[in-house]
Amino acid sequence: MDALAPLGPEALSQATILTPTRRGARALADAFVAAACGRAVLPPQMRPLGDLDEGEPPFEPGDLALDLPAAIDPLTRRFELTRLVAGHAGLLPGRELTAASALELADALGGFFDSAQIEEVELAGKLEGLVAQDLAEHWQVSRGFLEAAIEAWPRRLAELGLADVSERRVTLLRRLADTWTARPPQGVLVAAGSTGTAPATRDLLVAIAAAPQGCVVLPGLDEGLADRAWAKVDVQHPQGALKRLLDHAGVAKDQVAIWPASGGADAQGRWRRRIVNEALRPAEETADWLGVIARLRQAEAGAPADPIAEGLEGLSLVSARTEEEAASAAALLLREALETPERTAALVTPDQALARRVTAKLARWGVVPDSSAGESLAGSPCGALAALLARAAVDPLDPVVLLGLVKHPYARLGRAPEDLARLSEILERCALRGPRPRSWDELAARLAGRGGEAQPLAADLRRIVETLAWTAGHDAPAAAARRLAAAMEAVAADASGSTGDLWAGHGGEAMARLIAALIADKGLPSVDPRGFADLLERLTSGETIRSGGATHPRLRILGAIEARLVRADRLIVAGLEEGVWPRAAPLDPFLSRPMRRELGLPSPERRIGLAAHDFAQAACAPEVILLHTERREGAPSVKSRWLWRLETLAAGAEVEIPGRPEALAWARALDAPGEYRPAARPAPVPPLAARPREMAVTRVETLTRDPYAVWARDILKLFPLDRPDVAADVRARGTAIHAAFERLAEAYAEDTAAERFESYYLEELEKAGLPHEALAREQALAREAAQWVAELEAERRADGRAVHVELKGELTFAAPAGPFKVTARADRIEATPEGFGHILDFKTGKAPSKKEVSTGFSPQLTLTAAILAAGGFAELGKLEPGDLTYLEVTGRKPAGKVETRAAAGEESAEAAARALEGLKALIERYDGPSQPYPSRTAPQFVKARVSDYDHLARVFEWSTSGEEGEE
């Protein structure tokens, strides 16, 4: 691989340069334009090795590919392989294949075929006897399935008249290598940046090196690696791929010429390369780190005083706490580079999620980088709309899905945007919050009255969602895709029928291609609604769309391979965590490691060596910022092995890798709220005229515990909204218990009390919208509770007392700001022949303690007794307060408890009188013009209960500042 002889400028346009990727070719073209310094230049022909097309040089006029069939479209390939997997499902016993799981296996099978084709492994006839007797039985199953797939797949490709992409590419590379070996090009021929991982690529590189004016530029060859260490280089080492290439070419490492570079730049990077290469030596060679350090510091001509410190110059390390902080730091460092004219910057990471986060962060400054990450089709507006409609077919009345549809940015539903927004709000508030409706008719009934204006919108939604319905249990994905496309257009259509931007842009075009491919395909396994939704989700998640459009010319976000031929003044190397860079060795669902080795397929660890090589290349740039995240997805992360080795070497040399504390400070300050000044406990003072003059006994309890909630609800009239699709269990159970007791009291018969209560309770639960699966669970609880209630009723009614349920009572007394009325709705009052009125309240949870009742923090029963004693219940007249009792009904063992808080007679009468006096004192206090309504005046009695207004009162903020517990 001799260096090129000097040539004149006229040879430039006749030269051919091969790069690993298309992005590398574009970057090289930009470099030629920059080197021309504004002069006109005819650059060489530049083509990517990884994406060869006939009709493009060096294949022009395409004679190498004249007899080759066209390559199969990637999406069509996925569908065809899915059909193949489903057709051979009988060879996979014990596994029920859905369309989505068949697609998952098809993707794995496609990866297996790609690996075999790239490595040029002939599979036919090699699988027999591959599985040893001592291996698990499932490997025998995999072998049988693969044998059938290996036979069926080439036959199917031949029927289609197409070729597999990888196989076709390997054939082209082979033909090109053979052609250039027999008839070497006489012009300049350069292959730059490729490590020759695949056998066909290696042979092509050998042919290029042998050409008269041929040259192979090896990326990052460690010419200083000792022969002993070079001999130990394995597949996980950064030099592994280059060693295999040189061994294949029969070229010793010391025979490779050094690419000429400017002296200053080469001297600046020389020691960095030495440090990185030494740190990433084979493990056996770095067992003695002190020896490695001593070797680096050996005196040689022209060496700096401390080569390690010199090598670490320009290298820095940033350790962010979370992925969000890492993205902010990376975005800020990229943005900072733009402050210097002509300065370039790039982020290199294999973590596409981080790349997308950084792209989003840069958007706040209006900067759009040239990013290779793109975005998932599932995350695009068009993909999200398709997913919503697919889920609507599974669960048509899911309130969250329906709200997602009417609030989607593409949604028009035949209306102007402002009209749709207004009607959507009505639909949400009147019909879709709280427990989900059980039918479209129930949804329409909820809109009757104040929500009537939104009924046409609900009808339109119903019509669209019903078009997605399956006529049978299973249907072909093609038919489901056709219905999906029609529903998407119906949602997006405005009054004129135009669908706007639905199919526009990269996301819309990609979604249109996907749906068209689904409609055209007739062989995918049939699906039910949920299976189609899962299939669509997997398809859209696997499709990446590029944003396109104008991007900033000095900012790039690149993957590891794409960064090989790209240089920038500032390089941020991110994702340095184990499992990210390097990624864990992938799992092969079909072949074990010994089976792969027997077939001649590469080990999964080879990817680690390639990733190590890309890291070493990136880390040797003039200014490099290594970015590590301490926690990923909420869990502690482990530093990348390469970063750990660099830090170990630096620590042993007593040289610190400098940090960039300002980057983290910027990131944390970017959205920081400023100095932490917690809000004080709120204590609004409303005017006397606005304060309530009537209050239920339950609201008196709220006024005692949390006056702020009374201010928000009773004075400001702020009422909480239920969440969409809120679980009906807890609230429905309490309502059903009350209703069942009421109905039982009205139709009591001792011999049928248990059966009646059980029936009433379950009927009320169903009426409240409890799901059927929850009703099945409640049946056992209802039976236990009903038996307990029947026994309780028989016992309490034995003396002939009259039972009254859901009675309303009131009591008015004088107060400083005018008369004040307290009201009560008693769950049950039992009037005895002796003139006592026993008051009962039903609880499905824990009843208030006796201390809470006696101290006035739970005055519901005692104030109800005061109203009863004053004759406030018109139907009953004046009665002496009897037992004040809570009935805890659980349905468990025991099914219920009777908790008496005050006994009939003097104790009950005193408790009622004390509660009434306490209420009068409380109202007198709040009738004072300067009396505020503070938040949580009695937090020690609030327990775990959370008020609907805690977020307005900013309870968490002021309670952490030390105010909790003090008024």
Number of C-alpha atoms within 10 A of each C-alpha: 17 15 16 14 7 6 9 6 10 10 13 16 13 15 19 20 22 24 24 22 22 18 19 23 23 16 17 19 16 13 14 14 16 11 11 13 9 8 9 8 15 15 20 18 18 22 23 18 21 17 13 19 19 17 14 13 14 18 15 12 12 14 11 19 18 11 8 15 15 16 18 18 12 11 15 15 19 19 22 21 25 25 21 23 28 23 15 14 16 13 17 16 9 8 10 10 17 19 25 22 19 24 26 19 19 22 18 17 23 17 13 17 20 16 17 20 22 20 19 18 14 11 16 10 10 12 16 10 10 16 20 12 9 6 10 10 11 13 18 18 15 17 20 15 18 21 16 14 19 16 13 14 16 14 12 15 17 11 9 12 13 17 20 21 18 20 19 22 21 21 19 20 22 19 16 19 22 15 15 18 17 10 11 19 19 13 15 22 24 22 24 21 21 24 27 22 17 16 18 22 21 23 21 23 25 25 24 25 22 19 20 15 19 26 23 24 21 19 17 20 21 18 16 13 16 11 11 9 14 18 11 15 20 17 20 20 24 28 28 22 25 25 23 19 23 19 12 14 17 10 14 10 18 10 11 17 12 13 9 8 9 7 8 9 10 13 14 17 19 15 23 25 23 20 23 23 24 23 25 22 22 20 13 9 17 18 11 10 19 13 12 19 20 11 11 18 16 10 13 8 5 7 13 14 10 15 20 21 19 17 22 25 18 19 19 17 20 23 20 22 16 19 20 17 19 26 26 26 27 32 26 19 24 26 16 13 18 16 9 9 8 11 14 18 25 27 28 25 26 21 18 19 16 19 27 19 17 24 24 18 20 20 12 10 10 10 19 21 24 22 24 19 22 19 20 19 25 24 16 19 18 26 22 18 26 25 20 20 26 29 21 25 23 20 15 21 20 19 23 17 20 25 18 16 25 24 16 17 15 22 26 27 23 20 17 12 15 10 11 19 16 12 20 20 17 20 26 21 17 21 25 26 19 18 21 22 21 15 11 15 11 13 20 20 16 19 22 15 9 10 19 18 15 22 20 12 20 22 15 15 20 15 13 22 24 14 13 25 15 17 7 7 9 15 16 18 27 20 17 25 23 16 20 23 18 13 23 22 21 21 24 25 20 19 11 8 13 14 21 14 14 24 18 14 12 17 26 19 15 22 25 18 14 20 21 15 16 23 18 15 17 15 17 22 22 18 21 20 22 17 19 25 24 19 22 24 19 17 18 21 15 13 17 19 21 16 17 12 7 10 14 13 12 18 23 25 26 25 19 22 22 21 26 25 20 19 17 19 15 21 28 27 23 25 25 27 23 16 14 17 22 22 16 13 13 10 11 14 13 19 19 16 14 14 17 17 12 13 17 15 19 15 16 17 18 19 20 20 21 24 21 23 28 21 26 21 21 24 21 25 21 21 20 23 24 23 26 24 23 19 16 14 8 10 9 12 18 17 20 18 16 20 22 15 19 19 17 14 23 20 13 14 19 11 14 15 17 14 16 16 12 12 21 22 11 16 22 15 11 14 9 10 9 8 6 7 10 13 14 15 22 17 16 16 17 16 14 15 10 11 17 16 17 17 17 18 22 17 20 25 18 20 24 18 23 23 23 28 25 26 25 18 14 17 15 13 10 14 11 9 10 12 15 19 16 13 15 17 17 11 13 18 21 16 17 20 25 21 21 22 23 20 16 23 18 12 12 17 14 13 10 12 21 23 15 20 27 24 16 22 28 22 15 19 26 16 12 18 17 23 16 11 8 13 18 11 10 19 16 14 18 26 21 21 24 26 18 18 23 22 13 14 19 15 10 12 14 8 10 11 18 13 17 19 20 15 15 15 21 23 20 15 11 12 17 13 16 11 11 18 16 23 22 24 18 22 18 21 27 21 21 18 11 9 14 21 28 24 25 22 19 20 20 18 12 11 19 17 13 13 11 14 18 17 13 21 21 25 28 23 27 28 30 31 32 26 25 30 21 18 18 23 22 12 11 15 11 17 22 23 32 27 25 26 19 20 19 19 25 20 21 13 9 12 18 20 15 14 18 16 22 23 16 17 13 13 15 23 21 15 26 26 17 19 26 23 14 16 20 17 13 14 20 17 15 22 20 14 13 13 16 18 21 21 27 28 20 17 16 11 14 15 8 8 8 9 16 15 20 15 11 13 22 16 20 13 16 17 17 10 13 10 13 18 11 11 12
